[in-house]
Amino acid sequence: MLIIPPIILAVILYVHDFFFLEYFHVVAGSIWTGMDLVMGLFFAYIMRGLSNMEKAEISMRLTPTMLFFMPAISAVTITAGIYLAIFMKLPFSSYYIIAAMAIAFILFIQGIFVFLPNELRVYSEILHGAKNRDKIVRLTMFNLKLSMSQVIFQIAIILLMAHFTTGFAI
């Protein structure tokens, strides 16, 4: 299941279909943003009212899937966006493109150097018997809070991309 988005993107890029690339980018970006919204807003709110034991139990069920799903969906969204810009022959000197690339870079850095290491630490703790539940809870809660910053950046990039669809970005 987790390998499906990269396979779909590879097929779309292989057949060189702009319509499906654009559609895929929008759907993948919506899934990514939606997941960050659910995690950052709803899960963070719900988890605040739970005991550490309950938080740890939820984290241990959520982490294995999120560890693989979020990097996959974010990577294909960014990759599809880059290919879209190339196919559309958007000027990479445009302030809108530069701003969108800067935001994508921030999202990428947060994902690779903050989210992923924290998720790997939680996953490692789970694999070793989940003895340090406080660590699991602390890292999970940090990632949930960080998800809200991802949503803010994603909304900003969506607003920038709205200019591309109207033709005002060039």
C-alpha positions in Angstrom: 0.0 0.0 0.0 2.8 2.4 0.9 4.6 1.9 -2.3 1.6 2.7 -4.5 2.1 6.5 -4.6 5.8 6.2 -5.9 4.7 3.6 -8.4 1.9 5.8 -9.7 4.2 8.8 -10.0 6.8 6.7 -11.9 4.2 5.4 -14.3 2.8 9.0 -14.9 6.3 10.3 -15.5 7.1 7.4 -17.8 4.0 8.0 -20.0 4.7 11.7 -19.8 1.0 12.6 -19.1 0.7 16.2 -17.9 -3.0 15.9 -17.0 -2.5 12.9 -14.7 0.7 14.5 -13.3 -1.2 17.6 -12.3 -4.1 15.5 -10.9 -1.7 13.3 -9.0 0.1 16.3 -7.5 -3.1 17.9 -6.3 -4.4 14.6 -4.8 -1.1 13.7 -3.2 -0.7 17.2 -1.8 -4.2 17.1 -0.5 -3.6 13.8 1.3 -0.3 15.1 2.8 -1.9 18.4 3.9 -5.0 16.5 5.2 -2.8 14.1 7.2 -0.8 16.9 8.7 -4.0 18.8 9.6 -5.5 15.7 11.3 -2.2 15.0 13.1 -1.4 18.6 14.1 -4.9 19.7 15.0 -7.1 16.8 15.9 -4.7 14.2 17.2 -2.7 16.8 19.2 -5.9 18.1 20.8 -7.2 14.6 21.6 -3.9 13.4 22.9 -3.6 16.3 25.4 -6.5 14.9 27.4 -5.1 11.4 27.6 -2.8 9.7 30.2 0.8 9.0 29.1 -0.1 5.3 28.9 -3.0 6.0 26.5 -0.8 8.4 24.5 1.9 5.7 24.2 -0.6 3.1 23.1 -1.9 5.3 20.3 1.6 6.3 19.3 2.7 2.6 19.1 -0.2 1.9 16.7 0.2 5.0 14.7 4.0 5.2 14.3 4.7 2.2 12.1 2.2 3.3 9.4 3.1 7.0 9.6 6.8 6.2 9.5 6.5 5.0 6.0 3.4 6.8 4.7 4.3 10.4 5.3 7.8 10.3 3.7 6.3 8.5 0.7 3.4 10.9 0.2 5.5 14.1 0.8 8.3 12.9 -1.5 5.9 12.2 -4.4 4.1 15.5 -3.9 7.2 17.5 -4.1 8.6 15.5 -7.0 5.4 15.8 -8.9 5.4 19.6 -8.3 8.9 19.9 -9.6 8.0 18.0 -12.7 4.9 20.1 -13.2 6.9 23.3 -13.0 9.3 21.8 -15.7 6.4 20.6 -17.9 4.6 24.0 -17.6 7.9 25.7 -18.5 7.5 28.0 -15.5 10.3 30.5 -15.0 12.4 29.3 -12.1 13.3 33.0 -11.6 9.7 33.9 -10.7 9.3 35.0 -7.2 6.3 32.7 -6.8 8.4 29.7 -7.9 11.3 30.7 -5.7 8.9 31.1 -2.7 7.2 27.7 -3.5 10.6 26.0 -3.8 11.8 27.6 -0.5 8.7 26.4 1.3 9.0 22.9 -0.2 12.7 22.9 0.9 11.6 23.8 4.5 9.0 21.1 4.5 11.6 18.6 3.1 14.2 19.6 5.8 11.6 19.3 8.6 10.6 15.9 7.3 14.1 14.5 6.8 15.8 16.0 9.8 13.1 16.3 12.4 10.0 14.1 11.7 11.8 11.1 10.3 14.5 10.8 13.0 11.8 11.2 15.7 9.6 8.6 14.1 12.6 6.2 13.8 13.4 6.7 17.5 9.8 5.9 18.4 9.8 2.9 16.1 13.0 1.7 17.6 11.6 2.0 21.1 8.6 0.1 20.0 10.7 -2.7 18.5 12.7 -2.9 21.8 9.6 -3.6 23.9 8.3 0.0 24.4 10.0 0.2 27.8 10.5 4.0 27.7 6.9 5.1 27.1 7.7 8.7 28.2 10.2 8.9 25.3 7.5 7.6 22.9 5.0 10.2 24.2 7.5 13.1 24.2 8.6 12.5 20.6 5.1 11.8 19.3 3.7 14.9 20.9 6.6 17.0 19.5 5.8 15.6 16.0 2.1 16.3 16.4 2.9 19.9 17.3 5.3 20.2 14.4 2.6 19.0 12.1 0.8 22.3 12.6 3.7 24.2 11.3 3.7 21.9 8.2 0.0 22.8 7.7 0.8 26.5 7.8 3.6 26.1 5.2 1.4 23.8 3.1 -1.4 26.4 3.1 1.2 29.1 2.0 2.4 26.9 -0.8 -1.2 26.2 -1.9 -1.9 29.9 -2.1 1.2 30.4 -4.2 0.2 27.6 -6.5 -3.2 29.1 -6.9 -1.5 31.9 -8.8 -0.1 29.3 -11.3 -3.6 28.1 -12.2 -4.8 31.7 -12.8 -1.7 32.6 -14.9 -0.7 35.5 -12.6 2.6 33.8 -11.4 4.6 34.5 -14.5 
